[in-house]
Amino acid sequence: MKPAEFSYEKPSSLEGLLKLLDQPDRDYQVLAGGQSLMPMMNFRLAQPELLIDMNAVEELQFISEEGEAVQIGAMTRYAQLASSPLVAKYLPLFAMALPHIAHAAVRNRGTIGGSAALADPAAEMPALLLVLNAALNLVSNSGQRSVAADDFFLGIYETALEEGEIIQSISIPKTQAGNRYGFYELARRHGDYAMAGVAIAAGADDPVEDIRIAMFGIADRACRINAAEQAFGGTSLADGAALDAAIAGLSTLEFQGDLNADAATKKHLAGVVLKRALKEMSK
Amino acid sequence: MSEVVHINLTVNGEAISQTVPVRTNLVDFLRNDVGLTGSHVGCEHGVCGACTLEVDGTMVRGCLMLAVQADGAKVTTIEGFADKDRATDLQEAFQRHNSLQCGYCTPGMMASALEYVEAGGAADREAIRNHISGNYCRCTGYQSIVDAIVDVIDGRAAT
């Protein structure tokens, strides 16, 4: 289908964008890469009265180093992340996951900020931000604030973003020597949304001292799996008993079915992806 | 009344200056207003890949971009790839290998294949399949499409 009628604004500066966002009485949507919003508008699931296009705001497209973190502008596209030497050097988990995020033509347009702000439960990016302990730097006409990824994703398509607020950039701590990463997802077709997926970040210590595990495509949002993280604390990533405990711990989650699979299947697949990711990490 | 915007863009090397409703997507604009019907419209939600075309040097979904967003851009469609000799070997390889039956996916498939070949992609069947995974073909089973792409990569490496 075609989108319903809307008005269109394309500000060329962040200042101009924030002014447009500061219209609480208007029914607007903010357009980032458009790889999710445009389909929603074509289906008329979204029918904003005003579309505010961020694509001309160049201040929001950058990848830079800032001390111990990599800063990524919200409008940075997946293809730019995939070809960035800084991302390759400091964010190895991104390099592992990016080929699984949609298809080439979609990665050429889709943005990191758009994915985070949409918070699709089956998207990879929220899970990556959770395990990498990212901070989301938010901005509105009334100021700036920073929110940890752990406090940002609240539910299906629901985030900590307030009315008139957007993601300006995302800060992600650089990897440390010896850190280990895992990523695995099951999809019907390479690049499609995952039926179940997992991202893992572990410190260099063996036995494991710190580990963060997040899953996507299984519940109402990407979420940390506390039971699995606890199961691997103080053991090796190859520890079979810890894996059994981690998989048993999955039953505390509220699995949600979708068009791909029902909740019981998702629960099974969650165990499968966890096992496969860990196996790959312990090689 | 539709809100309209005047846009200026280059399509296959030709300057186009036209007024479009803001809700018109790029592929509909190219087909209905510019008259270039080579790009196909399939699912209209970014899944099938039939509308894949080039905007400022990168392949995009023509149904997930508004025409107004292409204001100032350089757009190349399947007609442009054919005219400029950029994909002649790919077109020939698609014919030679019977890489199409109905041909509906072909414009988008060729755009994705061209992106892979021009980026220096390896003649690795699995990597090729991953790259074209965003383009549905319901006729060929992909085998012959991969054959054609491998052929072109080998051919370009040899010259």
Interface residues (C-beta under 8 A of the other chain):
Chain A: M1 K2 P3 A4 E5 F6 S7 Y8 K10 G34 Q35 M38 P39 N42 F43 L51 D53 N55 A79 P99 A102 H103 A104 A105 V106 N108 R109 R189 H190 G191
Chain B: S2 E3 V5 V22 R23 T24 N25 D28 E44 H45 G46 G49 T52 T58 M59 V60 R61 C63 L64 M65 L66 V68 Q69 A111 S112 E115 Y116 R129 N130 H131 S133 G134 N135
